[in-house]
């Protein structure tokens, strides 16, 4: 453990790691660890390396789960999903090697906006991309993301959305009782469905809920529940409409189409059975049919 702590703290630009990667600069940091832009000397291309935090590296069960999920994610090949290349575990540390996307997350772009909100017109092509990625993952790869949020949606230089962090996804299960690995709660508090919070088996409905939260935040500036006891609110409180939330924030000239209000409200239903059954249905309801 001490050795891994020392290695993580000593990462620096220009350093060679795992034999083939040269670190360039940090791209971001979160609860799972730090992400570096690196140069792959074997393939001669930029790559993103997500170094796992020491407490995760020390957890054998978590490492095995991440290995399994990374192997599954290697099969994902979609233009709107960041490609996962490898899971690396050595005495130097552990990291997920993935496609580098030259762009910014929608969360970063949002906070730079004057009102910290996007318009429906701006979101249309991006939400279509997101729904296309989820539809592919759910139906072709049979996995759910479990952490859809603005910070995991990268807008590249071509104006295309790339969904990242599929390496932390879970396989869709139809068993009534989850095993210990499935019962582990994975996700980000404000974006998790009620079922995800209570450790129910992974389901498409979890991603549909998070999709609704994400769109709600991008249009209003905040997720439906963003302070206080999120667990209680998630189970007992119906969030205000997006138009009402914008009014609360002093934005009185917002025009959220009724179709979008109704669709997002359906995504946020506390009963999973009342949500749209697929990302394709969400796109269709929003007037963004997938090809």
Secondary structure, DSSP 4 states (H G I P E B T S, - for coil): -HHHHHHHHT--TT-EETTTEEEEEEEEEETTEEEEEEEETTTTEEEEEEEEPHHHHT-HHHHHHHHHHHHHHTT---TTBPPEEEEEEETTEEEEEEE---EEEHHHHHHTSSSS---HHHHHHHHHHHHHHHHHIIIII-EE-S---GGGEEEETTS-EEE--GGG-EE----SS--HHHHS--S-GGG--HHHHTTPPP-HHHHHHHHHHHHHHHHHSS-S--SS-HHHHHHH-PPPPHHHHHHHTT--S----HHHHHHHHHHT-SSGGGS-SSHHHHHHHTT----
